Amino acid sequence: MNKDFRVAVGFPSHPKTLKLIRRCGAEAFVCLMRIWSYVAQNKPDGRLTGVDADDIEIASGWNGQCSTLLQALLDLRFIDVIDGV
């Protein structure tokens, strides 16, 4: 299990980050950090095997409309589907 993960200093102002915030609100920024924290602790290889859309949004603390955050993360390629996972 990882004890930390690194985020580039330019991440908050990166165009992808700003698009995520425009689509889902400022809460999405914190939710993404929570997802990365969950992955670092529980899925250190980065593969979300056995994790569904609800699990991702629950781990993120997302309280918005179901699948809205996940769809934005997929569209912006914060999360990629590879071989169906």
C-alpha positions, 0 to 999 in steps of 0.5 A, spaced: 500 500 500 502 506 498 502 512 503 502 518 498 501 520 491 504 526 487 500 531 484 504 536 479 504 543 481 500 545 475 495 540 476 490 545 479 490 550 473 491 544 467 486 545 462 483 538 463 482 540 471 479 546 469 474 542 464 472 537 470 470 543 474 466 547 469 462 540 468 461 538 475 463 543 480 469 545 484 467 539 488 469 534 483 477 537 484 476 534 491 473 528 489 478 526 484 484 527 489 479 522 493 479 517 487 487 517 487 488 516 494 483 510 494 487 507 488 493 509 491 491 505 497 487 499 494 489 499 487 496 500 487 497 498 480 492 503 477 487 497 475 480 498 478 478 491 477 472 489 480 470 496 481 464 499 478 461 506 477 458 506 484 464 504 487 468 510 484 463 515 485 462 512 493 470 512 494 470 519 491 465 522 496 461 524 490 454 527 492 452 529 485 447 526 480 449 518 479 455 517 473 456 525 472 463 525 475 465 518 472 463 520 465 466 527 466 473 523 468 472 518 462 471 524 457 477 527 460 481 521 460 482 522 468 480 514 467 481 510 461 478 503 460 483 498 457 481 491 456 474 492 459 477 494 465 
